[in-house]
């Protein structure tokens, strides 16, 4: 007997009965017929086979970490997003040494080096930069096995929370004042490298009433056990009652260099405070407190070490 035909004229498959039979599949179990499948009128996407490797090569970043350049500039405080677009149009922005004029370029703030008018902009949100006014008697270490007061005690909350900061250079326990803390290893290494001759300024209270002879002596150079040491700038701020306040600027990084120079000149140091590193100043900041560097201070340090 010929199997019963379905509505479209094709015979019912073997094992199935005509519609209405007890053994027929439920409505939810039936496979849709060709006429029941809706056709999409959407056009296929353009550039479906984009070479992502080429894209990463052109933009210098991966999509997972990328952000639009104008958004990064706005977030860094350079300008509003609209003004950032104008800067890009004018060719004033460069990424990894290449000028960018196209809008919508994506960058990785944690990797890419971005400059505006040749000046590097801090866009890495993971990097932090602080100025600490180190008190007298505190060690320039992040921890001390003997339990003595150290810089790490002040930044304990940040280190406990996972933010690892380290000090840029050192101040001996009896020297107080400006100490930079950061997690930016490249900047820290360059600031300490003698190649870049980053200037440091100190205020020294010494025994003896100084005069111009001391100024000339420090500027000309003083012979120490490890070689001649010279100051870039010397000023007698005050001299009375058998003491003097001397401002000394130098780019030397040798241990205890200011104390040794003044002692060799016959003016032993009673108190020493570092007040300035390049253009970053301690100002009226109280001992034991720390603050974040502002954009202009950070930009100045970048320029000093050619970053």
C-alpha positions in Angstrom: 0.0 0.0 0.0 1.3 3.4 -0.9 2.2 5.5 2.2 0.0 8.4 2.9 1.2 11.7 1.3 2.0 14.8 3.3 0.7 18.2 2.4 3.7 19.1 0.3 3.2 15.9 -1.8 6.0 13.9 -0.4 5.3 10.5 1.2 5.4 10.1 5.0 8.6 8.7 6.2 8.7 5.0 7.3 7.9 4.6 11.0 5.6 7.6 11.2 1.8 7.6 10.9 -0.4 10.2 9.4 -1.1 13.3 11.4 -3.4 12.7 14.3 -2.0 9.3 15.1 -1.0 8.5 18.7 2.6 7.8 17.7 3.2 11.1 15.9 5.8 13.4 17.5 4.7 16.3 19.6 4.7 19.8 18.0 7.8 20.9 19.9 9.7 17.8 18.7 9.0 18.2 15.0 11.8 19.5 12.8 10.8 22.7 11.0 10.1 22.3 7.3 12.0 24.4 4.8 9.0 26.7 4.3 8.9 27.4 8.0 12.6 28.7 8.3 12.6 32.5 7.9 15.2 33.9 5.6 17.4 36.8 6.8 17.5 39.9 4.6 20.6 41.2 6.5 23.7 41.9 4.4 26.9 40.0 5.3 29.3 42.0 7.4 32.1 43.7 5.6 35.7 42.7 6.3 34.7 39.5 8.0 38.2 38.1 7.7 40.2 40.9 9.2 43.8 40.0 9.8 44.1 40.7 13.5 47.8 40.3 13.5 48.1 43.1 11.0 45.8 45.3 13.1 47.9 44.8 16.2 51.0 45.6 14.1 49.4 48.9 12.9 48.0 50.0 16.3 50.7 48.6 18.5 48.2 47.0 20.9 45.8 44.1 21.4 42.0 44.8 21.2 41.6 43.3 24.7 43.6 46.1 26.3 43.0 48.9 23.7 41.2 52.2 24.3 40.6 55.1 21.9 43.4 57.5 21.8 41.3 60.6 22.4 39.7 58.9 25.5 43.1 58.1 26.9 44.2 61.7 26.5 41.1 63.0 28.1 41.5 60.6 31.0 45.1 61.7 31.5 43.9 65.3 31.9 45.5 66.6 28.7 42.3 68.0 27.2 38.6 67.3 26.7 37.9 64.4 24.4 36.8 66.9 21.7 39.9 69.0 22.1 42.0 65.8 22.0 40.6 65.0 18.6 41.7 68.5 17.4 45.2 67.8 18.7 45.3 64.5 16.8 44.0 66.2 13.6 46.9 68.7 13.9 49.5 66.0 14.2 50.5 67.0 17.7 50.1 63.5 19.1 52.5 60.6 18.7 52.3 57.0 19.8 55.5 55.0 20.1 57.4 57.6 18.1 54.9 57.8 15.2 52.6 60.8 14.7 49.0 59.8 14.6 46.5 61.9 12.6 43.6 59.4 12.2 40.7 59.4 14.6 39.7 56.3 16.4 43.2 54.8 16.7 43.3 52.5 19.7 46.2 52.3 22.1 47.2 50.3 25.2 47.8 52.8 28.0 49.8 50.2 30.0 52.3 49.7 27.2 52.3 52.5 24.6 54.3 55.7 25.0 52.2 58.7 24.1 53.5 62.2 23.6 51.7 65.5 23.0 53.9 68.2 21.4 56.9 66.0 22.1 56.2 65.7 25.9 55.4 62.3 27.3 52.0 61.9 29.0 51.4 59.6 31.9 48.5 57.4 30.7 49.4 54.2 32.5 46.9 54.0 35.3 48.9 51.2 37.0 51.9 53.5 37.6 51.9 55.7 40.7 54.2 58.5 41.8 54.4 60.0 45.3 56.5 62.5 47.1 57.2 61.7 50.7 58.6 64.1 53.3 60.8 61.6 55.2 61.2 62.5 58.8 64.5 62.5 60.6 65.5 59.2 62.2 63.5 57.1 59.6 65.3 54.5 57.4 64.9 54.7 53.6 63.8 51.1 53.4 60.4 49.4 52.9 61.0 47.1 55.8 63.5 46.6 58.6 64.3 43.3 60.4 65.0 45.1 63.6 61.7 46.9 63.7 63.2 50.4 63.3 61.0 53.1 61.8 61.2 53.0 58.0 59.5 54.4 54.9 57.6 51.2 54.5 55.6 52.0 57.7 54.2 55.1 56.0 53.1 53.4 52.8 52.0 50.2 54.6 48.4 50.5 53.5 49.3 50.7 49.9 51.8 47.8 50.0 49.3 45.6 51.9 46.6 46.3 49.3 48.9 44.9 46.6 50.5 48.1 45.4 54.3 47.7 45.5 56.1 51.0 45.8 59.8 51.5 46.1 61.9 54.6 46.9 64.0 56.4 44.3 67.4 56.6 45.8 68.0 57.0 49.5 68.3 59.5 52.3 70.3 58.4 55.4 68.5 58.1 58.7 69.6 61.6 59.9 68.7 63.3 56.6 65.1 64.3 56.1 63.0 65.7 53.2 62.0 64.8 49.7 61.9 61.1 48.7 60.1 59.9 45.6 58.1 56.6 45.8 56.9 54.8 42.7 56.4 51.5 40.9 57.7 52.9 37.6 61.0 51.1 37.4 62.2 52.7 34.2 61.8 56.3 35.5 63.3 55.4 38.9 66.4 53.9 37.2 67.0 56.9 35.0 66.5 59.4 37.8 69.3 57.6 39.7 71.6 57.1 36.7 74.5 59.6 36.7 74.1 60.0 32.9 71.1 62.2 33.3 72.6 64.5 36.0 69.3 65.1 37.8 69.8 67.9 40.2 69.0 67.6 43.9 68.8 70.6 46.3 69.5 70.5 50.1 69.2 72.9 52.9 72.0 72.3 55.4 72.3 73.9 58.9 76.1 73.9 59.7 78.4 74.9 62.5 80.3 78.1 61.7 79.3 81.4 60.0 80.0 80.8 56.3 81.0 83.4 53.8 81.8 83.6 50.1 85.0 81.5 50.6 82.8 78.5 51.3 80.7 79.2 48.2 83.8 79.3 46.0 85.3 76.3 47.6 82.2 74.1 47.0 81.8 75.4 43.4 85.4 74.8 42.6 85.4 71.3 44.1 86.6 69.6 47.3 88.9 66.7 47.4 87.3 63.7 49.1 88.6 60.2 49.7 86.7 58.9 46.6 87.5 61.9 44.3 86.7 65.5 43.8 83.1 66.6 44.5 81.6 69.9 43.1 78.4 71.7 43.8 76.4 73.1 40.9 75.0 76.0 43.0 75.7 77.3 46.5 73.9 80.0 48.5 74.3 81.3 52.0 70.7 81.7 53.2 71.6 82.9 56.7 74.5 83.1 59.1 74.4 84.1 62.8 75.1 82.9 66.3 77.8 80.6 65.1 75.7 78.7 62.6 74.8 79.0 58.9 72.0 77.9 56.7 73.4 76.8 53.3 71.5 75.9 50.1 73.5 73.4 48.0 72.5 72.0 44.6 74.3 69.2 42.9 73.8 66.2 40.7 76.2 63.9 42.5 74.8 60.7 43.9 77.6 59.5 46.1 76.8 58.4 49.7 76.6 61.2 52.2 78.1 63.6 49.6 76.7 66.9 51.0 77.7 66.0 54.6 81.2 65.0 53.5 81.7 68.1 51.3 80.7 70.5 54.1 82.7 68.7 56.7 85.8 68.8 54.5 85.3 72.5 54.1 85.2 73.0 57.9 81.4 73.3 58.4 80.0 70.1 59.9 76.3 69.5 59.3 73.8 69.7 62.1 70.7 69.2 60.1 70.2 68.3 56.4 66.9 68.5 54.4 66.5 67.6 50.7 64.0 70.2 49.4 64.0 69.6 45.7 64.6 67.0 43.0 64.9 68.6 39.5 61.8 70.8 39.5 59.8 68.8 42.1 59.7 70.7 45.4 58.9 69.7 48.9 57.3 73.1 49.7 55.3 73.2 53.0 54.6 69.5 53.1 54.7 68.2 56.7 57.2 65.5 57.7 55.7 62.0 57.5 53.2 62.9 54.9 53.0 61.9 51.2 51.2 63.3 48.2 50.8 62.3 44.5 52.9 64.1 41.9 50.8 66.3 39.6 51.0 66.0 35.8 53.4 69.0 35.4 55.8 67.5 37.9 55.8 64.1 36.3 56.2 65.6 32.8 59.2 67.5 34.0 60.8 64.4 35.4 60.1 62.5 32.1 61.9 65.3 30.1 64.8 65.3 32.5 65.6 61.7 31.8 64.5 61.7 28.2 61.5 59.4 28.5 
